[in-house]
Amino acid sequence: MKKHDFLSQFHVSPPMIASQDFPLRETGRAAAVLVPLLNYTDGLRVLFTQRASHLTHHPGQVSFPGGKVERHDRNLTETALREAWEEVGLPREQCQIVGSLPPHHTLTGFHITAVVAIVEPAFSLNIDPNEVHDTFEVPLSFLLNPDNHLIESVQRGNLAHPVHFILWQERMIWGATAALISQLASIFHDTRQPAS
């Protein structure tokens, strides 16, 4: 999928349905991630990070660049851009912010906003090994295809909760990251219905 096609659909889509891994009693800790859509001539590709294995939270998991809101961040977009710069050296001037997804509530108590950006790939990654083990790219068209999405139900207490999975080559994208992709894919495919 190319930039023009993505933007044409993204900007005319009806309001998206908020999603959650787990119903939070409170708002949750605010966090933001950047969904970097790299603008190649043959189509958009999504940049992912694989978290460093020594991290306390979610070691080795696939994620988007992002993290908790800090006091000096003016807004959630600033948080996402700052984290992308700190984690992988993505310059904010390469990012065209096109919008955000509804907040996603996670089992770990976060209230995550995904900020979507078209990124011109004329830069070199500078990975912070304290946070990131590796990066990789996946064609957006693959991620938007609902046939590539799997949802399993996990029991927690008396309630069952959805866990999203997307397998790309040897990489497993799952949890909140896959749920955010599913949310984005809902713009292009009528695969999600409002909760009753």
C-alpha positions in Angstrom: 0.0 0.0 0.0 1.3 3.4 -1.0 1.2 6.6 0.9 -1.6 8.2 -1.1 -3.9 5.2 -0.8 -3.2 4.9 3.0 -3.9 8.6 3.6 -7.0 8.6 1.5 -8.6 5.9 3.6 -7.2 6.9 6.9 -8.6 10.4 6.8 -12.1 9.5 5.7 -12.6 6.5 8.0 -15.4 6.6 10.6 -14.4 6.8 14.3 -12.4 3.7 15.3 -13.5 1.5 18.2 -11.3 1.7 21.3 -9.8 -1.6 22.3 -8.5 -3.1 25.5 -6.6 -6.2 26.7 -8.2 -5.7 30.1 -10.9 -3.5 31.6 -9.1 -0.9 33.8 -10.8 0.4 36.9 -8.9 3.6 36.5 -7.6 5.5 33.4 -4.2 3.8 33.6 -0.7 5.2 33.2 -0.4 7.3 30.1 2.0 6.2 27.4 2.4 6.8 23.7 4.0 4.9 20.9 4.9 5.9 17.3 3.7 3.8 14.4 6.3 4.7 11.8 5.2 4.0 8.3 8.3 4.1 6.1 7.5 5.7 2.8 9.3 3.6 0.1 8.6 3.8 -3.6 7.1 0.3 -3.7 4.8 0.9 -0.7 4.7 1.7 3.0 6.5 -0.5 5.5 6.1 -0.5 9.3 9.2 -0.2 11.5 9.2 -2.3 14.7 11.6 -2.7 17.5 12.5 -5.8 19.5 13.0 -4.8 23.1 16.3 -5.6 24.8 16.3 -8.9 26.7 17.6 -7.4 29.9 14.6 -5.1 30.4 12.4 -5.7 33.4 9.1 -5.2 31.5 8.4 -7.2 28.3 12.0 -8.3 27.6 12.5 -9.4 24.0 9.0 -8.5 22.8 8.2 -6.8 19.5 6.9 -3.3 20.0 6.7 0.2 18.5 9.1 2.9 19.7 7.4 4.5 22.7 7.0 4.7 26.5 5.5 6.5 29.4 4.6 10.2 29.3 7.2 12.4 31.0 6.5 15.7 32.7 8.2 17.8 30.1 6.3 16.2 27.2 3.8 18.8 25.9 1.4 16.1 24.6 1.3 12.5 23.5 2.7 13.2 20.1 5.8 14.7 21.8 6.1 11.5 23.9 6.0 9.3 20.9 8.5 11.4 18.9 10.9 11.7 21.8 10.8 8.0 22.5 11.4 7.2 18.8 14.4 9.5 18.8 15.8 8.0 22.1 15.3 4.4 21.1 16.2 4.2 17.4 17.4 7.7 16.4 14.4 8.5 14.3 14.6 12.3 13.6 11.3 14.0 14.2 11.8 16.2 11.1 11.4 13.0 9.0 8.0 12.3 10.5 4.7 13.6 9.1 2.1 13.0 11.8 -1.2 11.9 10.2 -3.3 11.1 13.3 -3.6 8.7 16.2 -5.6 5.6 17.2 -8.0 5.5 20.1 -6.3 4.7 23.4 -5.7 1.1 24.1 -5.9 -0.2 27.7 -3.4 -3.0 28.6 -3.4 -5.7 31.2 -0.3 -4.1 32.7 -2.2 -0.9 33.5 -1.2 1.4 30.6 -3.4 3.7 28.6 -1.5 3.7 25.3 -2.1 6.1 22.4 -0.6 5.1 19.1 0.6 8.1 17.0 0.7 7.3 13.3 3.4 9.0 11.1 4.6 8.8 7.5 8.4 8.6 7.7 10.7 9.5 4.9 13.4 6.7 5.2 16.4 9.0 4.4 18.0 8.5 7.8 20.2 5.9 9.6 18.9 4.1 12.6 20.9 4.7 15.8 19.7 2.0 18.2 20.0 2.4 22.0 21.1 -1.1 23.2 19.9 -0.3 26.6 16.3 -0.4 25.3 16.3 -2.0 21.9 17.9 -5.3 20.7 17.0 -5.0 17.0 14.6 -3.4 14.5 12.8 -4.8 11.5 10.3 -3.8 8.9 7.0 -5.4 7.7 5.0 -4.4 4.6 1.9 -2.5 5.7 -0.2 -4.4 3.3 0.7 -7.7 5.1 -0.3 -6.2 8.5 -3.6 -4.8 7.2 -4.7 -8.2 5.9 -7.1 -9.7 8.5 -6.1 -13.2 7.3 -2.7 -12.6 9.0 -4.3 -11.8 12.4 -5.0 -14.4 15.1 -6.9 -13.7 18.4 -6.7 -16.1 21.3 -8.7 -15.9 24.5 -6.9 -15.9 27.8 -8.6 -16.4 31.2 -7.8 -14.0 34.0 -10.0 -14.5 37.0 -13.6 -14.9 35.9 -13.1 -13.0 32.7 -11.7 -14.0 29.3 -9.5 -11.5 27.5 -8.4 -11.3 23.8 -4.7 -11.6 23.0 -3.7 -10.6 19.4 -1.0 -12.4 17.4 0.6 -11.7 14.0 3.4 -13.9 12.7 5.9 -12.3 10.3 8.7 -14.7 9.1 10.4 -15.7 12.4 9.0 -12.8 14.4 5.9 -13.0 16.6 4.1 -9.7 17.0 1.6 -10.0 19.8 -0.2 -8.4 22.7 -0.8 -4.6 22.7 1.4 -4.1 19.6 -0.7 -6.6 17.6 -3.9 -5.2 19.0 -2.9 -1.7 17.8 -2.2 -3.1 14.3 -5.7 -4.7 14.4 -7.2 -1.4 15.3 -5.4 0.2 12.3 -6.5 -2.6 10.0 -10.1 -2.0 11.0 -10.0 1.2 9.0 -9.4 -0.8 5.8 -11.5 -3.9 6.6 -14.8 -4.1 8.3 -13.6 -6.8 10.7 -14.5 -5.2 14.0 -17.9 -4.4 15.4 -18.7 -2.1 18.3 -19.1 -3.9 21.6 -22.7 -4.5 22.6 
